[in-house]
Amino acid sequence: MARPTHYVPTISRPVVAVLFHEAQRRRIPMTRLVDRLLSDSLRGTPGWQKASQDWPELEAQHKQDQQVR
């Protein structure tokens, strides 16, 4: 298998289990749950602002998320 060209963090098994059950409870894919949780907790931080310079879709995603919720 090819090695990824970007950093792929490992999430502990117990946290994955929590994410799995919470995603089932909310009836959404686990990846969408993780994306929402991370976006909600990181939005507005210095790291988010810096990444937004390279990824302008972060701000577009934020505006789209606000309209959906």
C-alpha positions as CSV (number, residue, x, y, z in Angstrom):
1,M,0.0,0.0,0.0
2,A,1.3,3.5,-0.9
3,R,2.3,5.8,2.0
4,P,0.2,8.9,2.3
5,T,2.0,12.2,1.4
6,H,0.4,14.1,4.3
7,Y,0.2,13.5,8.0
8,V,-2.4,11.0,9.1
9,P,-3.0,11.2,12.9
10,T,-4.0,8.1,14.8
11,I,-7.0,8.3,17.0
12,S,-7.2,6.1,20.1
13,R,-9.6,3.1,19.9
14,P,-11.7,4.2,22.8
15,V,-12.3,7.7,21.2
16,V,-13.1,6.0,17.9
17,A,-15.7,3.9,19.8
18,V,-17.2,7.1,21.3
19,L,-17.3,8.7,17.8
20,F,-18.9,5.6,16.3
21,H,-21.7,5.5,18.9
22,E,-22.3,9.2,18.8
23,A,-22.5,9.2,15.0
24,Q,-25.0,6.4,15.2
25,R,-27.1,8.3,17.7
26,R,-27.1,11.4,15.5
27,R,-27.6,9.3,12.4
28,I,-24.8,10.9,10.5
29,P,-21.5,9.4,9.1
30,M,-18.7,9.3,11.6
31,T,-16.5,11.4,9.3
32,R,-19.1,14.2,9.2
33,L,-19.3,14.1,13.0
34,V,-15.5,14.4,13.4
35,D,-15.4,17.2,10.8
36,R,-18.1,19.1,12.7
37,L,-16.6,18.6,16.1
38,L,-13.1,19.7,15.0
39,S,-14.4,22.6,12.9
40,D,-16.6,23.9,15.8
41,S,-13.8,23.6,18.3
42,L,-11.0,25.1,16.1
43,R,-12.9,27.8,14.2
44,G,-11.5,31.3,15.1
45,T,-8.3,30.0,16.6
46,P,-4.9,31.2,15.3
47,G,-4.4,27.9,13.6
48,W,-7.7,28.2,11.8
49,Q,-6.8,31.7,10.6
50,K,-3.4,30.6,9.4
51,A,-4.8,27.6,7.6
52,S,-7.5,29.8,6.0
53,Q,-4.7,31.6,4.1
54,D,-3.9,28.4,2.3
55,W,-7.4,26.9,2.3
56,P,-10.0,29.7,1.6
57,E,-12.7,27.1,1.5
58,L,-12.5,27.0,5.3
59,E,-14.3,30.3,5.4
60,A,-16.8,29.3,2.7
61,Q,-17.4,26.1,4.7
62,H,-18.1,28.1,7.8
63,K,-20.7,30.2,6.0
64,Q,-22.3,27.1,4.5
65,D,-22.4,25.4,7.9
66,Q,-24.2,28.4,9.4
67,Q,-26.9,28.3,6.7
68,V,-27.5,24.5,7.2
69,R,-27.7,24.6,11.0
